[in-house]
Amino acid sequence: MKYQNNIRFIISKCFLSYFYVGFIKKAPGTFGSIATIPLILFLTYLEISFQTLISLIVILTIISSISAEYVQRMIKTHDPQWIVMDEVIGMLVTWSFVFPSVNYNVLLPVLGLFRVFDIIKIWPASYFDKKIKHGFGTIVDDIISGLMAGSILWAINNYYLIS
């Protein structure tokens, strides 16, 4: 296991596991999603623009896809449970539909809806989850789940004013 001492592998593992949150034994995806809430609050504190949020999502997606491909080749496993950066990105995508709201009436539905869509994997998320064995497939299924959850959240927010 020579690769485990490789600095690129160690940095990729730390990044993809969202600073080792992904190594929580039970429900790492849920914990990765919950651990995104402080990031959302921090981004709100920084008063980032919507364009900055979208740029961050794109950059994280690119870096995550490349890192996931690298790590998965090294460990010869597709989409290990400890990779939770896809949940982080999915949560950011979901939140982008109600940006910049951050009260509990928004963050709880962001978390709940994203987790539901991430778990049930409605097509096309299921396609990317099962068929695309590249690092991009590991990441993009949660982005799609985030888009679906965000769309529902947007509709609820615009028609029932949860924020």
C-alpha positions in Angstrom: 0.0 0.0 0.0 2.7 2.4 -1.1 0.1 5.0 -2.2 -1.1 5.7 1.4 2.2 7.5 2.1 1.8 9.6 -1.1 1.1 13.2 -0.2 -1.3 13.6 -3.2 -3.2 10.6 -1.9 -3.3 12.0 1.7 -4.5 15.4 0.6 -7.1 13.9 -1.8 -8.4 11.6 1.0 -8.7 14.5 3.4 -10.4 16.7 0.9 -12.8 14.0 -0.4 -13.8 12.9 3.1 -14.4 16.5 4.0 -11.7 16.6 6.5 -12.3 13.0 7.6 -16.1 13.5 8.3 -16.6 10.7 5.8 -14.9 8.2 8.1 -17.7 8.4 10.6 -18.8 4.7 10.7 -22.6 5.2 10.5 -24.3 7.3 7.8 -21.2 9.1 6.5 -23.3 10.8 3.8 -25.7 12.2 6.3 -22.9 13.5 8.5 -21.2 15.0 5.4 -24.4 16.8 4.6 -24.8 18.0 8.2 -21.2 19.1 8.3 -21.9 21.4 5.3 -24.2 23.6 7.3 -21.3 25.4 9.0 -19.8 26.0 5.6 -23.1 27.5 4.4 -23.2 29.7 7.5 -19.6 30.8 6.9 -20.2 31.6 3.2 -23.2 33.7 4.3 -21.0 35.4 6.9 -18.6 36.3 4.1 -21.5 37.7 2.1 -20.6 35.9 -1.1 -22.5 36.6 -4.2 -24.6 34.1 -6.0 -22.1 34.1 -8.8 -19.3 33.3 -6.3 -21.4 30.4 -4.9 -21.9 28.9 -8.4 -18.1 29.4 -9.2 -17.3 27.6 -5.9 -19.6 24.7 -6.8 -18.0 24.4 -10.3 -14.5 24.5 -8.8 -15.3 22.0 -6.1 -16.9 19.7 -8.7 -13.8 19.8 -11.0 -11.3 19.2 -8.1 -13.5 16.5 -6.6 -14.0 14.7 -9.9 -10.3 14.6 -10.5 -9.4 13.7 -6.9 -12.1 11.0 -6.8 -10.8 9.4 -10.1 -7.3 9.4 -8.7 -8.2 7.9 -5.3 -10.5 5.3 -6.8 -7.8 4.1 -9.2 -5.4 3.9 -6.3 -7.7 1.9 -4.0 -9.4 0.1 -6.9 -12.9 0.9 -5.6 -15.6 3.0 -7.2 -17.4 5.5 -4.9 -16.3 4.4 -1.5 -18.7 5.6 1.3 -16.1 7.8 2.9 -16.1 10.2 -0.1 -18.6 12.8 1.1 -17.4 15.8 -0.9 -20.2 15.0 -3.3 -22.7 15.5 -0.4 -21.1 18.8 0.4 -21.5 20.0 -3.2 -25.0 18.6 -3.4 -26.0 20.5 -0.3 -24.5 23.7 -1.8 -26.4 23.1 -5.0 -29.6 22.6 -3.0 -29.0 25.7 -1.0 -28.3 27.8 -4.1 -32.1 27.6 -4.9 -32.9 29.6 -1.7 -29.6 31.6 -1.6 -28.8 33.6 0.6 -31.4 32.4 3.2 -29.9 30.6 6.2 -32.5 30.4 8.9 -33.6 27.1 10.3 -36.8 27.2 8.1 -34.5 27.0 5.1 -31.5 24.9 6.3 -33.6 22.0 7.7 -35.5 21.6 4.4 -32.2 21.9 2.4 -30.7 19.1 4.5 -33.9 17.0 4.5 -34.8 17.2 0.8 -31.2 16.8 -0.3 -30.8 13.6 1.9 -34.1 12.2 0.5 -33.1 12.8 -3.1 -29.5 11.6 -2.5 -30.8 8.3 -0.9 -33.5 7.5 -3.4 -31.5 8.5 -6.5 -34.2 9.3 -9.0 -33.1 9.1 -12.7 -30.8 10.6 -14.0 -28.9 10.5 -10.7 -29.3 6.8 -10.6 -27.8 6.5 -14.0 -24.7 8.4 -13.1 -24.4 6.6 -9.7 -24.5 3.1 -11.4 -23.2 3.5 -14.9 -20.4 6.2 -14.8 -17.4 4.7 -13.1 -15.2 7.7 -13.5 -14.6 10.2 -10.6 -17.1 12.5 -12.2 -19.8 9.8 -11.8 -19.0 9.7 -8.1 -19.7 13.4 -7.8 -22.4 14.3 -10.3 -25.1 12.0 -9.0 -25.3 14.2 -5.9 -25.3 17.4 -7.9 -28.3 16.0 -9.8 -29.9 15.1 -6.5 -29.2 18.6 -5.3 -30.8 20.1 -8.4 -33.9 18.0 -7.8 -34.1 18.9 -4.1 -33.4 22.5 -4.9 -36.2 22.7 -7.5 -38.7 21.4 -4.9 -37.4 23.8 -2.3 -37.5 26.7 -4.7 -41.2 25.9 -5.5 -42.1 25.6 -1.8 -40.2 28.8 -1.0 -41.9 30.7 -3.8 -45.4 29.5 -3.3 -45.4 28.9 0.5 -42.7 31.4 1.6 -40.6 29.2 4.0 -37.8 31.8 4.3 
